[in-house]
Amino acid sequence: MDLKSESDFYVGCRALAPVAAYFGLSIDKFNFLFCQIAFLLFSFPYRVLLHPSKVSPTTRHAVALSVGLVFGYFCFGYQILHLVVQATLVYMIINFASPESMHKIALAVGMGYLSIIHLMRQTYDYGGYHLDVTGPLMVATQKVTSIAFNLHDGLTEKKDIILHPEQRRQMISRMPSPLEFYSYVLHYHTLMCGPLVFFNDYVDFIRGRQFLRHSVRTGLRGHPTSVVEPSPNWATLKKLCISFMCALSIVYLLSAYPIEYIKQDEFFEEKSRLWQLLYIIWATSLHRHRYYHAWTLGEAICNAAGFGFNGYTSDNKARWNLISNVDIVTIETSTSLRELLIAWNKSTQTWLRTVSYERVHRHRTQLTFILSAMWHGFYPGYYLTFGTGTLFTLAARAVRRSVRPMFQGSRDKQRLYDLITCLATRIAVAYMVFPFLLLDFHSSIRVYRHFGFVGHFLCLLAMYALPRVLPPPPRSPPKGWTSPATVERTPEGTPGANSPSNERQPHLKHDSEALVPDFESDEDTLSADTSNVDVEARSSQTSLASVNHPAPAAAPTTLPDSTKPQPPGDDKKTQ
């Protein structure tokens, strides 16, 4: 990735071009960094001087919105209007459409608008990595569609529909005012690159209720609860240090080992296959630092403003990870694709799960795949990565079932298995992600052909040959699960009072038209995006994985219900 290349189509402010040239950056990237630093510096007085105890929510909304619009125009010029227009269209929909259909119309309009901008971008900067409003518009699309779905949940009264815990926590029972809506979509904290925050969490932050949710009620009846506000400074500093280290890596390493090098004839002719594979692994790993840098800086901006508090750990340490988007240590040391993808772009995972995967009962995986793919854009490389990722998902599941039991006899065998799978995960991720970075079809296929599509063939062998050579051991049902065939039924056809089916059963998931017990919650999966739940609070669950543009993503598979703990108080939140 060339940090210095300029673009003729950039419409943001060029007043700082001499300064950008001095630091060796193109004006679009320098303006992005300048705005993020300005947001960070502004967040400290925003938290102190505009504290909820000192000013009204209206003031906090107005300031956050104004700062976002001013710096958005500075960085993207008139293109910032795309965010305003899209938000206005969706706001009209949620006000005039019926609650039963508003979410579907908003999703169609929001995704349609984003798709048009994606196609326009590909016409004037095909294959380029210059910054424009497309990235912020992707995050805005998540916001406007999620608020429509949350309103649908809160305004409709369908007793026969059971909401998932995260859907119930985020449901909205009244129409937001124009100021609340536009402030939520365009507030400066997450304007540039996210991460996604949900409307209820944002309003809690504006009104100062996020600390009350996690405070222990110590007052007597008639006395207010004592609310302690932990300082975010240490969490902010840690994330700034991580972001700074990743920025150094981008400047000094990523520019020295560009992924575009694998397009050149020299890469194919002068090096061995092993060296080529190691280069792809190294280059794709360095590209992740771009997202580590942007996301951790965005999280630091939110934390500095007092946004992101998520309760306390078991040893009473404050957790500032409500809007955490990435777990770097888990990603770089993961022993499976599932583990890696749960830790990657967690806010987008939550969005795809809550607006797509948990909303349909048939073909949910395919529909979520389509939504994730459209959200990213229309470069062929994206779809090569999605398709290859699907094969690796199924292959990893087959290997885990057949091979893993052979390594469970001793701790040394388990460690050996973890080491092998960790290395295999590094290779698999590099093999499936490089088309996402190259973007175009022919360059990606050339690399795959050069390696003889070995990864694809190994996946097919693992899926179809391995189970025959090493048949997996039979899996027993979870404790307490009862086959539907053994359920005692009353004359009306419903389970009887003494039927075992009235006991608590494991979650059942839809697979096309069949209901099957979720026996595979521990399998490696690759999908299109789950919840931004902290890893400490997450029980063993599969995920849907995706990423912010233009980060690599993967194809969706199955996913059980979210297990994110709910805050104390009523399930239904009223704004």
Summary of the structure (lengths in Angstrom):
residues: 575
radius of gyration: 24.5
end to end distance: 44.4
largest distance: 82.5
contacts: 1868
relative contact order: 0.11
helix: 59%
strand: 2%
